[in-house]
Amino acid sequence: MYCRNCGNELKDSDKFCDNCGASRFGTNNDTKINNVQVANETQTDLFVYVALSLFLPIIGLILSIITKDEKPKAAKAGLIISTAVLVLAILLIIFITLALSGGSFN
């Protein structure tokens, strides 16, 4: 049997080509495509979570502003909690961005 990638002769016991390292059973292209698809799905899921983490505290801030005359104590508590959650969400976004970029903004 010969390597599909480089044509090197393979022994029956070989799982990979000694010359180029290609798999005897096919190429790694399917694995690479699957990895890209998983990465794209992960980034899409991440975008949804980030959007929700920013959207919900903003709704809380708006509701706090609307109800400040009717229930001032509840509005103040809602404003504090929403602001804290929004700041945490922004910090989380910065942390995730750093982690995905390899630890730096470059």
Contacts in CASP RR format, 6 or more apart in sequence:
PFRMAT RR
TARGET T0000
AUTHOR 0000-0000-0000
METHOD contacts of the structure
MODEL  1
MYCRNCGNELKDSDKFCDNCGASRFGTNNDTKINNVQVANETQTDLFVYV
ALSLFLPIIGLILSIITKDEKPKAAKAGLIISTAVLVLAILLIIFITLAL
SGGSFN
1 9 0 8 1.000
1 10 0 8 1.000
1 12 0 8 1.000
1 24 0 8 1.000
2 8 0 8 1.000
2 9 0 8 1.000
2 10 0 8 1.000
3 9 0 8 1.000
3 10 0 8 1.000
3 17 0 8 1.000
3 19 0 8 1.000
3 20 0 8 1.000
3 22 0 8 1.000
3 24 0 8 1.000
4 22 0 8 1.000
4 26 0 8 1.000
4 27 0 8 1.000
5 17 0 8 1.000
5 20 0 8 1.000
5 21 0 8 1.000
5 22 0 8 1.000
5 27 0 8 1.000
6 17 0 8 1.000
6 19 0 8 1.000
6 20 0 8 1.000
6 22 0 8 1.000
7 17 0 8 1.000
7 19 0 8 1.000
8 17 0 8 1.000
8 18 0 8 1.000
8 19 0 8 1.000
8 20 0 8 1.000
10 17 0 8 1.000
10 18 0 8 1.000
10 24 0 8 1.000
14 24 0 8 1.000
15 23 0 8 1.000
15 24 0 8 1.000
15 25 0 8 1.000
16 22 0 8 1.000
16 23 0 8 1.000
16 24 0 8 1.000
17 23 0 8 1.000
17 24 0 8 1.000
22 28 0 8 1.000
46 96 0 8 1.000
50 89 0 8 1.000
50 92 0 8 1.000
50 93 0 8 1.000
50 96 0 8 1.000
53 85 0 8 1.000
53 89 0 8 1.000
53 92 0 8 1.000
53 93 0 8 1.000
54 86 0 8 1.000
54 89 0 8 1.000
54 90 0 8 1.000
54 93 0 8 1.000
56 85 0 8 1.000
57 82 0 8 1.000
57 83 0 8 1.000
57 85 0 8 1.000
57 86 0 8 1.000
57 89 0 8 1.000
58 82 0 8 1.000
58 86 0 8 1.000
60 78 0 8 1.000
60 82 0 8 1.000
61 79 0 8 1.000
61 82 0 8 1.000
61 83 0 8 1.000
61 86 0 8 1.000
63 78 0 8 1.000
64 75 0 8 1.000
64 76 0 8 1.000
64 78 0 8 1.000
64 79 0 8 1.000
64 82 0 8 1.000
65 75 0 8 1.000
65 79 0 8 1.000
67 74 0 8 1.000
67 75 0 8 1.000
68 75 0 8 1.000
68 76 0 8 1.000
68 79 0 8 1.000
97 105 0 8 1.000
98 104 0 8 1.000
98 105 0 8 1.000
END
